Amino acid sequence: MRIDRLLANSGYGSRSEVRALIRAGRVALAGSIIRDPGTDIPDSERALLQIDGQPALIRRYYYLMIDKPSGVITALDDPTHRTIAEFIPPAYQHAGLSPVGRLDRDTTGLLILTNEGVLNHRLTSPKHGVEKVYDVVFTGPPLDPVKDPTDFAAGIKLADGFCCQPAKLQIIASHHAQLTITEGKFHQVKRMFAAGEREVTALRRLSVGPLQLDPSLGSGGVRELSEAEITALYETVSLERPH
């Protein structure tokens, strides 16, 4: 990996700030000063990096969860809308994070952020069947305790003709349910309920695979995943965790 990207991902500043640091002669590899920000640093040599004569604290991957508030879009930059970027602490701003999947602007709850692209892909790909659980409140016809769970389990057909994969519907009350799906089509949960002439009025994601939303976070709260949580995500998609 290029040294400017490596140091930026490790929290030493923006890419431009890191380049200035390098050009100032403050970065060395095995005692030799590096002045070219494009220098490639093999994984085997990262432990030899120094900044101002001290070992550089190199970190390759980050894993965060955020309790996404309503009214912000799942993006890190947008010219017209509020984004989840305003809730990410400065220490992670230059880590190259990307959201794992998307939540609609008015949907709240669990959103994972990481700069590990392979894990991101596997968690969102329907091929790997990672379950996402949503809490759903709606208006319209009440749920039938026999018919509706059966219909969702068979695969709801949307208005455009797309047939969803089987889903699990747990009825909590006549107009309140939890829905488990393994896909992430555009507005999918809302469209699945709309197929039964119901309108979703509140939607909150509670979990992704084994990862549960931390109730102590509060709206807009962010924290790093624990080692156990990270390992569980990798195991869920049959992926070896990188070192």
Sequence and secondary structure as in RCSB ss.txt:
>XXXX:A:sequence
MRIDRLLANSGYGSRSEVRALIRAGRVALAGSIIRDPGTDIPDSERALLQIDGQPALIRRYYYLMIDKPSGVITA
LDDPTHRTIAEFIPPAYQHAGLSPVGRLDRDTTGLLILTNEGVLNHRLTSPKHGVEKVYDVVFTGPPLDPVKDPT
DFAAGIKLADGFCCQPAKLQIIASHHAQLTITEGKFHQVKRMFAAGEREVTALRRLSVGPLQLDPSLGSGGVREL
SEAEITALYETVSLERPH
>XXXX:A:secstr
 BHHHHHHHTTS  HHHHHHHHHTT EEETTEE   TT B  GGGGGGEEETTEE       EEEEEE TT BS 
S  SSS BGGGGS GGGTTS  EESS   TT EEEEEEES HHHHHHHH GGGT  EEEEEEEESS   TTHHHH
HHHH  B TTS B    EEEEEETTEEEEEES   TTHHHHHHHTTT EEEEEEEEEETTEE  TTS TT EEE 
 HHHHHHHHHHTT     
